[in-house]
Amino acid sequence: MACLMLSCATRRDELMATRYPGYSAEIRHAIDRGYPINGMDQEQAYLALGEPICRKTIEREGRPVDVWIYPPGGRDPCRTGEFRIYFEEGRVSHWDRFDAAPRFSEPRTP
């Protein structure tokens, strides 16, 4: 096992150590509380909410919109995920069905 319980930093750990200190107080607060805010970039949304179960791109009013979908997912998580965040030009533009912060989860390993 290459990574025993020694200092194996995850992507989130690295971002929290290197990028988080430079974010605005508002962004840090949202990350700490685990919720999205308009204008967050994708890295900040990842730090706040963790890895989505599905990512896809849709078209809205002729523009591409990235969509991150969070659990629970059911048989087809890209269609049945309960919480979605929408990114336009790399920034959170809106979200739907947000009742409580999902728990942060590391990406699944094959």
C-alpha positions in Angstrom: 0.0 0.0 0.0 1.8 3.1 -1.3 -0.2 5.4 1.0 -0.4 4.2 4.5 -1.8 6.4 7.2 1.1 8.7 6.8 0.8 12.1 5.3 -1.1 11.2 2.1 -2.7 14.5 1.1 -5.9 14.3 -1.0 -6.7 16.8 -3.6 -9.0 18.5 -1.1 -6.2 18.7 1.5 -3.9 20.2 -1.0 -6.4 22.8 -2.2 -7.3 23.7 1.4 -3.6 24.2 2.3 -2.7 26.1 -0.9 -5.7 27.9 -2.2 -8.3 28.3 0.6 -6.3 30.9 2.5 -6.4 33.3 -0.5 -10.2 33.1 -0.9 -12.5 35.9 0.3 -14.1 35.6 3.8 -17.4 35.0 2.1 -16.1 32.1 0.0 -14.2 30.6 3.0 -17.4 30.8 5.1 -19.4 29.0 2.4 -16.7 26.3 2.1 -16.6 25.8 5.9 -20.4 25.5 6.1 -20.7 23.3 3.0 -23.0 25.3 0.8 -22.8 27.0 -2.7 -22.9 30.7 -3.4 -23.2 32.5 -6.7 -19.9 33.3 -8.2 -18.0 30.4 -6.7 -15.6 28.7 -9.2 -15.6 24.9 -9.6 -12.6 24.4 -7.3 -14.4 26.3 -4.5 -17.6 24.4 -5.1 -15.6 21.1 -4.9 -14.1 22.2 -1.6 -17.6 23.1 -0.2 -19.6 20.2 -1.5 -17.2 17.4 -2.5 -17.1 15.4 -5.7 -20.4 15.2 -7.6 -21.8 11.8 -8.6 -22.1 13.1 -12.2 -21.0 16.0 -14.3 -22.5 17.0 -17.6 -22.9 19.9 -19.9 -26.2 21.2 -21.1 -27.2 24.1 -23.3 -29.2 27.0 -21.9 -30.3 29.9 -24.1 -27.6 28.9 -26.6 -24.8 28.8 -23.9 -23.1 25.8 -22.5 -23.8 25.2 -18.8 -21.8 22.7 -16.7 -24.0 20.8 -14.2 -22.8 19.0 -11.2 -25.2 16.5 -9.7 -25.1 15.2 -6.1 -26.6 12.1 -4.4 -28.7 10.3 -3.9 -28.5 9.1 -7.4 -30.5 5.9 -8.0 -30.0 3.8 -11.1 -29.1 6.7 -13.4 -27.4 9.3 -11.2 -27.0 11.8 -14.1 -30.8 12.0 -14.3 -32.0 11.3 -10.8 -29.5 13.1 -8.5 -31.3 15.3 -6.0 -29.2 18.4 -5.9 -27.7 20.2 -8.9 -25.3 23.1 -9.2 -25.1 25.0 -12.5 -21.9 26.7 -13.7 -21.8 29.3 -16.4 -18.4 30.4 -17.6 -16.8 28.4 -14.8 -18.8 30.1 -12.0 -21.8 29.0 -10.0 -24.9 30.7 -11.5 -27.6 28.9 -9.6 -28.6 25.6 -8.0 -31.7 23.7 -7.1 -33.1 21.4 -4.5 -30.6 22.4 -1.8 -31.9 21.6 1.6 -28.8 20.6 3.5 -25.1 20.3 2.7 -24.1 17.0 1.3 -21.2 15.3 3.1 -17.9 15.8 1.5 -16.8 12.7 -0.4 -13.5 11.8 -2.1 -13.7 10.7 -5.7 -14.2 7.0 -6.1 -11.1 5.0 -7.0 -11.3 2.3 -9.6 
